[in-house]
Amino acid sequence: MAEILHDQQADEAVTKLSGWTRDGVTIERTAKLPSFPDAIAAVNKVALLAEAADHHPDIDIRWRTVTFRLSTHSAGGLTEKDFALASQIDGVLDAV
Ligand SMILES: C[C@H](O)[C@H](O)[C@H]1CNC2=NC(N)=NC(=O)C2=N1
């Protein structure tokens, strides 16, 4: 099982991402896409990455604003898996 990151490790890992904030055992990023179809397309790309990683974000879609939340439920905290997928989500969002 993936190791839980300590507070300091998690805070440092967040600084290497773009636009993510940490709230305890969860990190999140909200992005406003140009349109609703763009938002759905981004979510679909993230879905493929999540399946490939076998790690899945909570996703909130409101018109063209999408929030991704990550936590490793099985470990009960933040792990490298969250930060690896967050970095991939940055790749999707920053390419729009
Ligand atoms: C068996 C499989 O690896 C687990 O159910 C995975 C699937 N996706 C997951 N996603 C997230 N975010 N946390 C998990 O603990 C998790 N567990």
The ligand as a Gaussian input file, in Angstrom:
#p B3LYP/6-31G(d) Opt

LIG

0 1
 C       -8.384000      -1.876000      -5.791000
 C       -8.077000      -0.482000      -6.214000
 O       -6.703000      -0.295000      -6.331000
 C       -8.602000       0.530000      -5.210000
 O       -9.977000       0.358000      -4.985000
 C       -8.296000       1.942000      -5.610000
 C       -9.108000       2.488000      -6.752000
 N       -9.047000       3.941000      -6.837000
 C       -8.746000       4.679000      -5.763000
 N       -8.775000       5.998000      -5.821000
 C       -8.530000       6.754000      -4.760000
 N       -8.574000       8.102000      -4.876000
 N       -8.227000       6.205000      -3.575000
 C       -8.151000       4.877000      -3.401000
 O       -7.846000       4.410000      -2.299000
 C       -8.411000       4.047000      -4.526000
 N       -8.342000       2.757000      -4.450000

